Amino acid sequence: MHFSDLNLCPEINQAIKEQGYESPTPIQEKSIPAILAGRDVMAAAQTGTGKTAGFTLPMLEMLSKGPKVRSNQVRALVLTPTRELAAQVWQSVATYSKHLSLSCQVVYGGVKINPQMLKLRKGCDILVATPGRLLDLYQQNAVKFDQLELFVLDEADRMLDMGFIHDIKRVIKALPEKRQNLLFSATFSDDIRALAKGLINDPIEISVAPANTTAKTVTQWAYPVDKSKRTSLLKHLIKTNNWQQVLVFTRTKHGANRLVRDLEKAKINAAAIHGNKSQSARMNALNGFKLGDVNVLVATDIVARGLDIQELPYVVNFDLPNVYEDYVHRIGRTGRAGASGEAISFVTADVAADLFGIERLIQEVIPRKIEAGFEPQNPVPESKLDTRPIKPKKPKKPKKPKANASTNDKVKAEAKAASKPKKKQPSAQSKPQGNSTTNKGRSDKKGQTKRPKRKPNNVKFNANK
C-alpha cells in the first residue's frame, strides 16, 4: 500500500513525499482509515513505528475541510506527557501541514506563559500541550474548547506513569461531550483500559505488535564491565569506532552531569538533558545534538519517549533502567522508521538481576560482548531466560478518605505533643517566687498561701467633708 491509497488530500501527500516516505507503517495503515471514518480509536504499537503520523495525517485531512477557528478557540487538542514530546509532535504537525492553511501552536511549562497566551488570541486549529500548562491557560481563559472536534491522548501509558491521571480528568471535563477521541499508547494495561472507559465511545482497537517487543532493526548488545570502568569504556568505544552521534542514558541527573564533565575532559563534545535543566538549556542541547554540534547527548528517562532523530545510530544504556519497560523505549530511539541502529548496555555484576528482568520482559537473551582491556574482575552471571509470563501490575490503591486522614493527623499531633518535655509544676514545698505574676500571694512555713497585705492608703479621709 502507498500513502496515495489512504484518501489524503494532494497537499498532505506532497508533504509526505518531500519527507521521503512512500508506504505507511502497519500502525498508520490501520489507524488512518479508522480515524477518517470518524471512529474513536485506541491504538497500541511499539516505539519508533510512526504512531505520531498515524494520528497527525488524518487529523490534518479532517481539519482542512472545516470552519475557520475563532479567537482563543481550538479545533484539535493533542495532549502529551513531556515538553520534548510536545515539541516533537508539534514539529511533525508543522511538517505535514506546510502546504495547508492550518495553524498549530505548542504550549508547555518551564517557559513564560504570556507569549503563549498572545499566540492563542487568534485561536489555532491544532494545539499540542502538556497537561499542567494547558490547565493554567484554560483557567486564565486564554484557551477555549467550544469549537473542539478532535482530542488526542498521546503516550497514554507514560501519562499514567508520571501521575497525570487527575490532570487528564480535569482536561476531559473541560472538553465538549461531542468530539472524536484518539488514544495512542505503547501498551494497553488495565489502567489504560480503565481510563478509556470514561474517554472513548465504542472504539476501534488497533494493536500491531505484542507488548514490550523491540524493533527488529535494532541490534542489541550487553557489555559486561566493572562499575569503575564504565566511563573509560564509553570513551574507548566513542573514539575507537569514531561515533559521531550517540545517545547515552543514565539513571540520575547528577550521574548525567558527572558523565558529561568526564567526556568533555576527554575532548568529546557532550551535553546533558534532564529535569533540572531549564527548558531553553534542554532545547539547546537537543538541537545541538540533532545538528551534529554535540556528539554525545546524556539523558535521563525524560527523553526515553518522544525523541525522534532520523537515523540515530547508537544508544547506550550507561545505567540499566529501574523500570524494565523503559528499556524498550530507550533503545527505540534508534532503528526508527525502518532504519538500522545499535543499542549497547553496560552491565555490572551488581545489576545482573536487572538484565535478567529486561530479558524476561522482551523474551530474548541479549548477546554479550567483552571489549579487550575492559574484562570485568567481577564477572556477570550467565543469563538463563525466564519464560514465565509476567503478571500485570496491580492497580494503585485509592487514597484513604479524608476522615481517616484527619484521624491520622490527630494521632500525629498527640504523638508530637507527648514527645515535648512537660513544664514542671510548682510543688507545695517549693520556695515561693516572691511577687511574680504566677504567684501573687505569700507562702508561710507550712506552704499555705496567704493573701498579700494591702498597702496603707496615704490619702487622709476627712469625715467632716
VODRENLUM-913626 format. One record per residue (C-alpha): residue number from 1; residue in one letter; x, y, z. Coordinates in steps of 0.2 Angstrom, whole numbers. Layout:
<pts>
<pt NUM, A, <X, Y, Z>>
...
</pts>
This chain:
<pts>
<pt 1, M, <0, 0, 0>>
<pt 2, H, <5, 18, -4>>
<pt 3, F, <0, 34, 5>>
<pt 4, S, <-9, 39, -10>>
<pt 5, D, <-21, 25, -7>>
<pt 6, L, <-27, 32, 10>>
<pt 7, N, <-38, 46, 3>>
<pt 8, L, <-27, 60, 9>>
<pt 9, C, <-28, 77, 0>>
<pt 10, P, <-14, 81, -13>>
<pt 11, E, <-6, 94, -1>>
<pt 12, I, <-3, 81, 13>>
<pt 13, N, <3, 68, 0>>
<pt 14, Q, <15, 81, -6>>
<pt 15, A, <22, 84, 11>>
<pt 16, I, <24, 66, 14>>
<pt 17, K, <33, 63, -2>>
<pt 18, E, <45, 78, 2>>
<pt 19, Q, <50, 68, 18>>
<pt 20, G, <55, 53, 8>>
<pt 21, Y, <40, 41, 13>>
<pt 22, E, <30, 31, 1>>
<pt 23, S, <22, 17, 11>>
<pt 24, P, <13, 18, 28>>
<pt 25, T, <19, 8, 43>>
<pt 26, P, <7, -5, 49>>
<pt 27, I, <0, 6, 63>>
<pt 28, Q, <-3, 20, 50>>
<pt 29, E, <-11, 8, 38>>
<pt 30, K, <-24, 3, 51>>
<pt 31, S, <-27, 19, 61>>
<pt 32, I, <-28, 32, 47>>
<pt 33, P, <-44, 24, 38>>
<pt 34, A, <-52, 22, 55>>
<pt 35, I, <-49, 40, 60>>
<pt 36, L, <-55, 47, 43>>
<pt 37, A, <-71, 37, 46>>
<pt 38, G, <-74, 47, 62>>
<pt 39, R, <-72, 32, 74>>
<pt 40, D, <-64, 34, 91>>
<pt 41, V, <-48, 24, 91>>
<pt 42, M, <-37, 15, 104>>
<pt 43, A, <-20, 11, 95>>
<pt 44, A, <-5, 2, 103>>
<pt 45, A, <12, 0, 94>>
<pt 46, Q, <30, -2, 99>>
<pt 47, T, <40, 14, 99>>
<pt 48, G, <48, 20, 83>>
<pt 49, T, <33, 13, 72>>
<pt 50, G, <26, 30, 66>>
<pt 51, K, <12, 32, 79>>
<pt 52, T, <13, 51, 78>>
<pt 53, A, <10, 52, 59>>
<pt 54, G, <-4, 39, 62>>
<pt 55, F, <-15, 52, 70>>
<pt 56, T, <-7, 68, 63>>
<pt 57, L, <-11, 64, 45>>
<pt 58, P, <-29, 60, 46>>
<pt 59, M, <-31, 75, 59>>
<pt 60, L, <-25, 87, 46>>
<pt 61, E, <-36, 79, 32>>
<pt 62, M, <-51, 82, 43>>
<pt 63, L, <-47, 99, 49>>
<pt 64, S, <-43, 105, 31>>
<pt 65, K, <-61, 104, 27>>
<pt 66, G, <-69, 113, 42>>
<pt 67, P, <-74, 130, 48>>
<pt 68, K, <-61, 144, 52>>
<pt 69, V, <-56, 144, 70>>
<pt 70, R, <-62, 158, 81>>
<pt 71, S, <-52, 169, 94>>
<pt 72, N, <-45, 158, 108>>
<pt 73, Q, <-53, 143, 101>>
<pt 74, V, <-45, 126, 97>>
<pt 75, R, <-52, 113, 85>>
<pt 76, A, <-40, 99, 89>>
<pt 77, L, <-30, 96, 105>>
<pt 78, V, <-15, 84, 107>>
<pt 79, L, <-10, 80, 125>>
<pt 80, T, <7, 74, 128>>
<pt 81, P, <17, 69, 144>>
<pt 82, T, <33, 79, 142>>
<pt 83, R, <39, 95, 134>>
<pt 84, E, <51, 86, 122>>
<pt 85, L, <37, 75, 116>>
<pt 86, A, <25, 90, 114>>
<pt 87, A, <39, 99, 103>>
<pt 88, Q, <41, 84, 93>>
<pt 89, V, <23, 81, 89>>
<pt 90, W, <21, 100, 85>>
<pt 91, Q, <36, 99, 73>>
<pt 92, S, <28, 84, 65>>
<pt 93, V, <11, 93, 63>>
<pt 94, A, <20, 108, 55>>
<pt 95, T, <30, 97, 43>>
<pt 96, Y, <14, 88, 36>>
<pt 97, S, <3, 104, 36>>
<pt 98, K, <16, 115, 27>>
<pt 99, H, <5, 116, 11>>
<pt 100, L, <-11, 118, 21>>
<pt 101, S, <-19, 134, 28>>
<pt 102, L, <-20, 127, 46>>
<pt 103, S, <-12, 135, 61>>
<pt 104, C, <-3, 125, 75>>
<pt 105, Q, <4, 130, 92>>
<pt 106, V, <13, 121, 106>>
<pt 107, V, <12, 125, 124>>
<pt 108, Y, <22, 118, 139>>
<pt 109, G, <29, 123, 156>>
<pt 110, G, <46, 129, 160>>
<pt 111, V, <44, 145, 150>>
<pt 112, K, <35, 161, 152>>
<pt 113, I, <16, 159, 149>>
<pt 114, N, <12, 177, 142>>
<pt 115, P, <19, 174, 125>>
<pt 116, Q, <9, 158, 124>>
<pt 117, M, <-7, 167, 129>>
<pt 118, L, <-3, 180, 115>>
<pt 119, K, <-1, 167, 102>>
<pt 120, L, <-18, 159, 107>>
<pt 121, R, <-28, 175, 105>>
<pt 122, K, <-31, 172, 87>>
<pt 123, G, <-36, 154, 90>>
<pt 124, C, <-27, 139, 82>>
<pt 125, D, <-33, 124, 73>>
<pt 126, I, <-21, 112, 82>>
<pt 127, L, <-14, 114, 100>>
<pt 128, V, <-1, 102, 106>>
<pt 129, A, <1, 104, 125>>
<pt 130, T, <7, 96, 141>>
<pt 131, P, <-7, 95, 155>>
<pt 132, G, <-1, 107, 168>>
<pt 133, R, <2, 122, 156>>
<pt 134, L, <-14, 118, 147>>
<pt 135, L, <-24, 119, 163>>
<pt 136, D, <-15, 135, 168>>
<pt 137, L, <-20, 143, 151>>
<pt 138, Y, <-38, 137, 152>>
<pt 139, Q, <-41, 144, 170>>
<pt 140, Q, <-35, 161, 163>>
<pt 141, N, <-47, 160, 149>>
<pt 142, A, <-33, 160, 136>>
<pt 143, V, <-39, 144, 128>>
<pt 144, K, <-57, 138, 125>>
<pt 145, F, <-64, 122, 118>>
<pt 146, D, <-81, 127, 111>>
<pt 147, Q, <-75, 123, 93>>
<pt 148, L, <-66, 107, 98>>
<pt 149, E, <-68, 92, 86>>
<pt 150, L, <-54, 80, 90>>
<pt 151, F, <-45, 75, 106>>
<pt 152, V, <-29, 65, 105>>
<pt 153, L, <-21, 57, 121>>
<pt 154, D, <-3, 53, 116>>
<pt 155, E, <8, 41, 125>>
<pt 156, A, <-6, 37, 137>>
<pt 157, D, <4, 24, 147>>
<pt 158, R, <18, 37, 150>>
<pt 159, M, <5, 49, 156>>
<pt 160, L, <-1, 37, 170>>
<pt 161, D, <16, 33, 175>>
<pt 162, M, <20, 51, 178>>
<pt 163, G, <5, 54, 188>>
<pt 164, F, <-6, 64, 176>>
<pt 165, I, <-22, 55, 179>>
<pt 166, H, <-30, 69, 189>>
<pt 167, D, <-25, 82, 176>>
<pt 168, I, <-31, 72, 162>>
<pt 169, K, <-48, 70, 170>>
<pt 170, R, <-49, 89, 173>>
<pt 171, V, <-45, 92, 155>>
<pt 172, I, <-58, 80, 149>>
<pt 173, K, <-71, 88, 160>>
<pt 174, A, <-67, 105, 151>>
<pt 175, L, <-70, 97, 133>>
<pt 176, P, <-87, 96, 124>>
<pt 177, E, <-95, 80, 125>>
<pt 178, K, <-97, 78, 106>>
<pt 179, R, <-80, 75, 100>>
<pt 180, Q, <-69, 62, 92>>
<pt 181, N, <-56, 54, 104>>
<pt 182, L, <-40, 45, 99>>
<pt 183, L, <-29, 36, 112>>
<pt 184, F, <-12, 31, 107>>
<pt 185, S, <0, 21, 119>>
<pt 186, A, <14, 8, 119>>
<pt 187, T, <3, -4, 128>>
<pt 188, F, <-14, -7, 134>>
<pt 189, S, <-13, -10, 153>>
<pt 190, D, <-28, -12, 164>>
<pt 191, D, <-25, 6, 170>>
<pt 192, I, <-26, 12, 151>>
<pt 193, R, <-42, 2, 148>>
<pt 194, A, <-50, 10, 164>>
<pt 195, L, <-45, 27, 158>>
<pt 196, A, <-53, 23, 141>>
<pt 197, K, <-70, 19, 148>>
<pt 198, G, <-73, 37, 153>>
<pt 199, L, <-65, 44, 137>>
<pt 200, I, <-68, 34, 122>>
<pt 201, N, <-85, 29, 114>>
<pt 202, D, <-86, 12, 105>>
<pt 203, P, <-68, 12, 100>>
<pt 204, I, <-59, 3, 86>>
<pt 205, E, <-44, -6, 95>>
<pt 206, I, <-28, -7, 85>>
<pt 207, S, <-13, -17, 90>>
<pt 208, V, <1, -21, 78>>
<pt 209, A, <14, -28, 89>>
<pt 210, P, <15, -38, 105>>
<pt 211, A, <18, -28, 121>>
<pt 212, N, <36, -24, 126>>
<pt 213, T, <44, -31, 110>>
<pt 214, T, <59, -22, 102>>
<pt 215, A, <61, -17, 84>>
<pt 216, K, <70, -30, 73>>
<pt 217, T, <80, -16, 66>>
<pt 218, V, <89, -13, 82>>
<pt 219, T, <104, -24, 86>>
<pt 220, Q, <106, -26, 105>>
<pt 221, W, <122, -30, 114>>
<pt 222, A, <127, -31, 133>>
<pt 223, Y, <144, -27, 138>>
<pt 224, P, <150, -34, 155>>
<pt 225, V, <161, -22, 164>>
<pt 226, D, <166, -16, 181>>
<pt 227, K, <157, -1, 188>>
<pt 228, S, <173, 9, 189>>
<pt 229, K, <177, 6, 171>>
<pt 230, R, <161, 11, 163>>
<pt 231, T, <166, 29, 159>>
<pt 232, S, <183, 23, 152>>
<pt 233, L, <174, 10, 141>>
<pt 234, L, <162, 23, 134>>
<pt 235, K, <176, 35, 129>>
<pt 236, H, <185, 20, 121>>
<pt 237, L, <170, 15, 111>>
<pt 238, I, <167, 33, 105>>
<pt 239, K, <185, 36, 100>>
<pt 240, T, <189, 19, 93>>
<pt 241, N, <173, 17, 82>>
<pt 242, N, <173, 36, 78>>
<pt 243, W, <155, 38, 84>>
<pt 244, Q, <148, 55, 79>>
<pt 245, Q, <131, 54, 87>>
<pt 246, V, <126, 43, 102>>
<pt 247, L, <113, 45, 115>>
<pt 248, V, <118, 39, 132>>
<pt 249, F, <105, 35, 146>>
<pt 250, T, <109, 37, 165>>
<pt 251, R, <98, 34, 180>>
<pt 252, T, <101, 50, 189>>
<pt 253, K, <103, 69, 184>>
<pt 254, H, <119, 70, 194>>
<pt 255, G, <125, 55, 185>>
<pt 256, A, <122, 63, 169>>
<pt 257, N, <131, 79, 174>>
<pt 258, R, <146, 70, 180>>
<pt 259, L, <147, 59, 164>>
<pt 260, V, <146, 75, 153>>
<pt 261, R, <161, 83, 163>>
<pt 262, D, <171, 67, 161>>
<pt 263, L, <168, 66, 142>>
<pt 264, E, <172, 84, 140>>
<pt 265, K, <189, 82, 149>>
<pt 266, A, <192, 68, 136>>
<pt 267, K, <188, 82, 122>>
<pt 268, I, <172, 74, 117>>
<pt 269, N, <158, 86, 114>>
<pt 270, A, <144, 81, 126>>
<pt 271, A, <128, 89, 134>>
<pt 272, A, <116, 84, 147>>
<pt 273, I, <97, 84, 146>>
<pt 274, H, <86, 81, 162>>
<pt 275, G, <73, 88, 173>>
<pt 276, N, <84, 100, 182>>
<pt 277, K, <89, 109, 166>>
<pt 278, S, <79, 125, 161>>
<pt 279, Q, <68, 122, 145>>
<pt 280, S, <80, 133, 135>>
<pt 281, A, <95, 123, 140>>
<pt 282, R, <86, 107, 136>>
<pt 283, M, <81, 113, 119>>
<pt 284, N, <98, 120, 115>>
<pt 285, A, <106, 103, 120>>
<pt 286, L, <93, 93, 109>>
<pt 287, N, <95, 105, 94>>
<pt 288, G, <114, 104, 95>>
<pt 289, F, <113, 85, 95>>
<pt 290, K, <102, 85, 80>>
<pt 291, L, <113, 97, 71>>
<pt 292, G, <129, 87, 75>>
<pt 293, D, <137, 101, 86>>
<pt 294, V, <135, 89, 101>>
<pt 295, N, <141, 71, 98>>
<pt 296, V, <135, 64, 114>>
<pt 297, L, <119, 68, 122>>
<pt 298, V, <117, 61, 140>>
<pt 299, A, <100, 60, 146>>
<pt 300, T, <88, 53, 160>>
<pt 301, D, <72, 44, 155>>
<pt 302, I, <64, 61, 152>>
<pt 303, V, <68, 58, 133>>
<pt 304, A, <65, 40, 133>>
<pt 305, R, <50, 44, 123>>
<pt 306, G, <47, 57, 110>>
<pt 307, L, <64, 60, 104>>
<pt 308, D, <64, 57, 86>>
<pt 309, I, <81, 59, 77>>
<pt 310, Q, <82, 52, 59>>
<pt 311, E, <95, 38, 58>>
<pt 312, L, <101, 40, 76>>
<pt 313, P, <115, 26, 75>>
<pt 314, Y, <119, 22, 93>>
<pt 315, V, <110, 21, 110>>
<pt 316, V, <120, 17, 126>>
<pt 317, N, <112, 12, 142>>
<pt 318, F, <126, 18, 154>>
<pt 319, D, <114, 13, 168>>
<pt 320, L, <101, 0, 166>>
<pt 321, P, <83, 7, 169>>
<pt 322, N, <74, 5, 185>>
<pt 323, V, <58, 1, 176>>
<pt 324, Y, <61, -13, 163>>
<pt 325, E, <48, -6, 151>>
<pt 326, D, <59, 9, 149>>
<pt 327, Y, <72, -1, 141>>
<pt 328, V, <61, -4, 126>>
<pt 329, H, <58, 14, 124>>
<pt 330, R, <76, 19, 127>>
<pt 331, I, <83, 8, 113>>
<pt 332, G, <68, 13, 102>>
<pt 333, R, <76, 30, 99>>
<pt 334, T, <87, 21, 86>>
<pt 335, G, <81, 9, 72>>
<pt 336, R, <66, 21, 69>>
<pt 337, A, <56, 21, 53>>
<pt 338, G, <65, 6, 46>>
<pt 339, A, <82, 12, 48>>
<pt 340, S, <95, 1, 57>>
<pt 341, G, <103, 5, 74>>
<pt 342, E, <113, -2, 88>>
<pt 343, A, <109, -2, 107>>
<pt 344, I, <123, -6, 119>>
<pt 345, S, <120, -9, 138>>
<pt 346, F, <134, -8, 151>>
<pt 347, V, <131, -22, 164>>
<pt 348, T, <140, -24, 180>>
<pt 349, A, <139, -38, 192>>
<pt 350, D, <128, -29, 205>>
<pt 351, V, <114, -26, 192>>
<pt 352, A, <114, -43, 184>>
<pt 353, A, <96, -45, 191>>
<pt 354, D, <90, -30, 181>>
<pt 355, L, <97, -38, 165>>
<pt 356, F, <88, -54, 168>>
<pt 357, G, <72, -44, 171>>
<pt 358, I, <74, -35, 155>>
<pt 359, E, <77, -51, 146>>
<pt 360, R, <62, -59, 153>>
<pt 361, L, <51, -44, 148>>
<pt 362, I, <57, -44, 130>>
<pt 363, Q, <58, -63, 130>>
<pt 364, E, <75, -64, 122>>
<pt 365, V, <93, -66, 129>>
<pt 366, I, <104, -50, 124>>
<pt 367, P, <120, -56, 116>>
<pt 368, R, <136, -51, 126>>
<pt 369, K, <152, -43, 120>>
<pt 370, I, <168, -41, 131>>
<pt 371, E, <179, -27, 125>>
<pt 372, A, <198, -31, 126>>
<pt 373, G, <206, -22, 140>>
<pt 374, F, <189, -20, 149>>
<pt 375, E, <187, -38, 155>>
<pt 376, P, <177, -37, 172>>
<pt 377, Q, <185, -43, 188>>
<pt 378, N, <168, -46, 195>>
<pt 379, P, <160, -57, 182>>
<pt 380, V, <142, -56, 177>>
<pt 381, P, <132, -72, 179>>
<pt 382, E, <126, -80, 163>>
<pt 383, S, <108, -77, 158>>
<pt 384, K, <95, -90, 158>>
<pt 385, L, <79, -84, 150>>
<pt 386, D, <64, -84, 162>>
<pt 387, T, <49, -88, 150>>
<pt 388, R, <36, -87, 164>>
<pt 389, P, <23, -74, 160>>
<pt 390, I, <24, -58, 169>>
<pt 391, K, <9, -54, 180>>
<pt 392, P, <0, -37, 175>>
<pt 393, K, <3, -23, 188>>
<pt 394, K, <-10, -21, 201>>
<pt 395, P, <-20, -5, 200>>
<pt 396, K, <-14, 8, 213>>
<pt 397, K, <-24, 8, 229>>
<pt 398, P, <-36, 23, 231>>
<pt 399, K, <-31, 36, 243>>
<pt 400, K, <-39, 35, 261>>
<pt 401, P, <-54, 45, 264>>
<pt 402, K, <-52, 62, 272>>
<pt 403, A, <-60, 56, 288>>
<pt 404, N, <-46, 43, 291>>
<pt 405, A, <-33, 57, 286>>
<pt 406, S, <-40, 68, 300>>
<pt 407, T, <-38, 54, 312>>
<pt 408, N, <-20, 51, 307>>
<pt 409, D, <-17, 69, 309>>
<pt 410, K, <-24, 69, 326>>
<pt 411, V, <-14, 54, 331>>
<pt 412, K, <2, 63, 324>>
<pt 413, A, <-2, 78, 334>>
<pt 414, E, <-5, 69, 350>>
<pt 415, A, <12, 59, 347>>
<pt 416, K, <21, 76, 344>>
<pt 417, A, <13, 84, 360>>
<pt 418, A, <18, 68, 370>>
<pt 419, S, <36, 70, 364>>
<pt 420, K, <38, 88, 370>>
<pt 421, P, <45, 90, 388>>
<pt 422, K, <32, 94, 401>>
<pt 423, K, <34, 110, 411>>
<pt 424, K, <37, 107, 429>>
<pt 425, Q, <23, 112, 441>>
<pt 426, P, <27, 121, 457>>
<pt 427, S, <26, 109, 472>>
<pt 428, A, <18, 113, 488>>
<pt 429, Q, <36, 113, 496>>
<pt 430, S, <44, 123, 483>>
<pt 431, K, <50, 140, 488>>
<pt 432, P, <39, 155, 483>>
<pt 433, Q, <43, 165, 468>>
<pt 434, G, <41, 182, 478>>
<pt 435, N, <29, 194, 469>>
<pt 436, S, <30, 185, 452>>
<pt 437, T, <15, 185, 441>>
<pt 438, T, <12, 167, 444>>
<pt 439, N, <12, 168, 462>>
<pt 440, K, <4, 184, 469>>
<pt 441, G, <2, 178, 487>>
<pt 442, R, <15, 174, 500>>
<pt 443, S, <19, 157, 507>>
<pt 444, D, <20, 153, 525>>
<pt 445, K, <31, 140, 533>>
<pt 446, K, <18, 127, 530>>
<pt 447, G, <17, 130, 512>>
<pt 448, Q, <0, 139, 513>>
<pt 449, T, <-3, 154, 503>>
<pt 450, K, <-9, 170, 511>>
<pt 451, R, <-17, 185, 503>>
<pt 452, P, <-4, 199, 502>>
<pt 453, K, <-7, 213, 514>>
<pt 454, R, <-13, 229, 506>>
<pt 455, K, <-3, 244, 507>>
<pt 456, P, <-10, 258, 518>>
<pt 457, N, <-18, 272, 508>>
<pt 458, N, <-9, 288, 512>>
<pt 459, V, <-24, 299, 507>>
<pt 460, K, <-32, 305, 523>>
<pt 461, F, <-51, 304, 525>>
<pt 462, N, <-59, 319, 532>>
<pt 463, A, <-76, 314, 539>>
<pt 464, N, <-81, 332, 541>>
<pt 465, K, <-81, 335, 522>>
</pts>
